[in-house]
Amino acid sequence: MFLCHHLAFLMSHKVFSCFGKYFCLHFEAFLLGTAPVYMAFLRFMGEADEASRFRYSLEVGGSGRRQVWQGVPRSIRDTHQSVRDSVDGLFVTRGLALFLSGGDRKELKLIVMGRIWKEH
């Protein structure tokens, strides 16, 4: 289980150790067409065949709401751009991100929580 607070920047990476392996959580802001969006996803620091043995979930929430993504981590060999372009992660629109941040809806204060587990 991991927790990242206040993801309010264009691109961020955090590295976590689970099951003796390393994973990298990415958080990125970009334009999807003309709409600003945020994306969070997990990459495994190793090969794709080993990454496929794991699963993860990411959750962003606030104001009594939550949005959840569950998937298989991508290998670090896949570029973050290829993961983003394949829409393989948790996407949050700017409007929803501001709503989940609460307050005056002018400042982005997202909390992303996640979990990693092994498939048997």
C-alpha positions as CSV (number, residue, x, y, z in Angstrom):
1,M,0.0,0.0,0.0
2,F,1.3,3.4,-0.8
3,L,0.0,7.0,-0.6
4,C,1.1,10.1,-2.4
5,H,-0.2,13.5,-1.4
6,H,-0.6,16.8,-3.3
7,L,0.2,15.7,-6.8
8,A,0.1,19.2,-8.3
9,F,2.9,19.3,-10.8
10,L,3.4,18.4,-14.5
11,M,5.3,15.2,-14.0
12,S,6.3,13.2,-10.9
13,H,7.8,9.9,-10.1
14,K,7.9,8.0,-6.9
15,V,9.7,4.6,-6.4
16,F,8.3,1.9,-4.1
17,S,9.7,-1.4,-3.0
18,C,7.2,-4.3,-2.8
19,F,7.9,-8.1,-2.7
20,G,11.6,-7.3,-3.0
21,K,11.0,-5.6,-6.4
22,Y,10.9,-1.9,-7.4
23,F,7.9,-0.1,-8.9
24,C,7.7,3.5,-10.1
25,L,4.5,5.5,-9.8
26,H,4.2,8.2,-12.5
27,F,1.9,11.2,-12.3
28,E,1.7,13.4,-15.4
29,A,-0.4,16.3,-16.6
30,F,-0.9,16.8,-20.3
31,L,-3.5,17.8,-22.9
32,L,-5.7,15.2,-24.4
33,G,-6.8,17.0,-27.5
34,T,-7.6,20.4,-26.0
35,A,-8.6,19.1,-22.5
36,P,-6.1,19.2,-19.6
37,V,-6.0,15.7,-18.0
38,Y,-3.9,14.0,-15.3
39,M,-2.7,10.4,-15.5
40,A,-1.2,8.1,-12.9
41,F,0.2,4.7,-13.7
42,L,2.7,2.1,-12.3
43,R,5.7,0.7,-14.0
44,F,7.7,-2.3,-12.9
45,M,11.5,-1.9,-12.8
46,G,12.2,-5.0,-14.9
47,E,11.0,-7.0,-17.8
48,A,7.4,-7.3,-19.1
49,D,7.1,-11.0,-18.4
50,E,8.0,-10.5,-14.7
51,A,5.7,-7.3,-14.5
52,S,2.8,-9.5,-15.7
53,R,3.0,-11.4,-12.4
54,F,1.8,-8.3,-10.5
55,R,-1.4,-6.3,-10.3
56,Y,-2.1,-2.8,-8.9
57,S,-4.8,-0.4,-8.1
58,L,-4.8,3.4,-7.9
59,E,-7.5,5.5,-6.3
60,V,-8.0,9.2,-6.2
61,G,-10.8,10.7,-4.2
62,G,-12.3,13.6,-2.3
63,S,-15.6,15.3,-1.6
64,G,-17.2,11.9,-0.9
65,R,-16.3,10.5,-4.3
66,R,-13.5,8.3,-5.6
67,Q,-12.2,6.9,-8.9
68,V,-10.3,3.6,-9.1
69,W,-8.0,2.1,-11.7
70,Q,-6.8,-1.5,-11.6
71,G,-4.3,-3.0,-14.0
72,V,-1.0,-4.8,-14.7
73,P,2.1,-2.6,-14.2
74,R,4.0,-1.9,-17.4
75,S,7.7,-2.6,-17.7
76,I,10.1,0.2,-17.2
77,R,11.2,-0.7,-20.7
78,D,8.0,0.8,-22.0
79,T,8.4,4.6,-22.2
80,H,6.0,6.7,-20.1
81,Q,4.8,8.2,-23.4
82,S,3.8,4.8,-24.8
83,V,1.9,4.0,-21.6
84,R,0.2,7.4,-21.7
85,D,-0.7,7.1,-25.4
86,S,-2.2,3.6,-24.8
87,V,-4.4,5.1,-22.0
88,D,-3.2,2.4,-19.6
89,G,-3.7,4.1,-16.3
90,L,-5.9,6.3,-14.1
91,F,-7.1,9.3,-16.0
92,V,-8.7,12.4,-14.2
93,T,-9.9,15.4,-16.1
94,R,-8.9,18.9,-14.8
95,G,-12.5,19.6,-13.7
96,L,-12.9,16.4,-11.8
97,A,-9.4,16.8,-10.2
98,L,-10.4,20.3,-9.0
99,F,-13.7,18.9,-7.7
100,L,-11.9,16.1,-5.8
101,S,-9.4,18.6,-4.4
102,G,-12.3,20.3,-2.5
103,G,-12.1,23.9,-1.2
104,D,-12.4,26.7,-3.7
105,R,-11.7,24.4,-6.7
106,K,-8.8,26.6,-7.7
107,E,-5.9,24.6,-6.3
108,L,-5.1,21.0,-7.2
109,K,-4.6,18.9,-4.1
110,L,-5.1,15.3,-5.1
111,I,-4.4,12.3,-2.9
112,V,-3.5,9.1,-4.8
113,M,-3.5,5.8,-3.0
114,G,-2.5,2.5,-4.3
115,R,-1.9,-1.1,-3.7
116,I,0.3,-3.7,-5.4
117,W,-0.2,-7.5,-5.2
118,K,1.1,-10.7,-6.7
119,E,-1.0,-12.8,-9.0
120,H,-0.8,-16.6,-8.3
